[in-house]
Amino acid sequence: MPEKQIAKFSVTHLQVLDEKGKVDAALEPDLGQEQAVEMYRWMRLARTLDERMLKLQRQGRLGTFPPCTGHEAVSIPVGLAMKKGDWFAGAFRELGTRLVRGEPLTNTLHYYNGWEEGNILPDADLRILPTSVVIGCQIEHAAGLAYAAKYRGTDEAVVTFIGDGGTSEGSFHEGLNFAAVWKAPMVAIVQNNQWAISIPRETQTASETLAQKGIAYGIPVIQVDGNDPLAVWVAVNEALDRARAGDGPTLIEAVTYRLMMHTTADDPTKYRQSADEEAAWAKEPLIRTRKWLANKGWWDDAREEKLLAECKEQVDAAVEEFETPVERAHDESFRHVYGTEHAVIREQHEDFLANQEREGQRG
């Protein structure tokens, strides 16, 4: 029998706003001034908090954390596009989405200081899953949540994030496969920031694009400029509409750059060239977004100065709250290891209290 081609695939790349702030009018979404300015305000707030956290960490006032600087054009539009009843299953570099969804600024400070308060939400209806440090498992969680939404017949959608390195994890592929087979209302976003810790994109996977990994599971895919909030806005809204219409999941690859270190325990100067970093800073999202707003007559230096002051005030207040001493019982940690009582923990708790009592008698 002669050979014949039975399938052919392609991956589309979308950019609406370039690094110079010029917009493709034919592709520009219908965002009014209020929506556009709100998007930029969230981007600036996320950046301000991230920068302050780095200073706190270097001063020994905060634990190790993964900076999100440079990822605002992905996380912010996604958060704004989601509806209240949607679920968010993030990885660990989506500070912007969490803030837009309603997570308090203090949560990320508490979390990266090792305090469980960082996982406590002011409202359970926010539907934000805890930070996923285990690489890839959030994709499976998202697929399960999305299937549950479909099973119940709701119009909820689930958005999940993963990094470029995470696309080589088994959980990523298993989660995509389940979501595709079930036609679950899930949007998976790959933040391709070019680095899986110290492993460059070209060494980490041989795939020409990361978006194409979704094609293997029968999922619509698109690659977008991850420094372009307008391209992300267009892609994620189309994906969410598809999910709510019952057409299943979408995979979006957002191409950006990790401007900072993997975490504050990392030294990127040992494996990256400064010239590459400088080139990436020239394309970073806040610069081009501000230029776009200014070109429309919606932004100027006075508004920028006012916004910077407002963001600093919000972050200062969050840091003050975070660093305000809270009285806790010395044995508090034993009460929250498991949801129910455990014999081994109870024994350790009793031993701890007995030691406390002996120390008190000696004092």
Secondary structure, DSSP 8 states (H G I E B T S, - for coil): ------------EE-SB-TTS-B-TTT-----HHHHHHHHHHHHHHHHHHHHHHHHHHTTSS------TT-HHHHHHHHHHS-TT-EEE--SS-HHHHHHHT--HHHHHHHTTT-GGGG--S-GGG-B-----STTHHHHHHHHHHHHHHHHT----EEEEEETGGGGSHHHHHHHHHHHHHT--EEEEEEE-SEETTEEHHHH---S-SGGGGGGGT--EEEEETT-HHHHHHHHHHHHHHHHTT---EEEEEE----S-SSTT--GGGTS-HHHHHHHHTT-HHHHHHHHHHHTTS--HHHHHHHHHHHHHHHHHHHHHHHS-----TTGGGGGSSSS--HHHHHHHHHHHHHHHHHHHH-
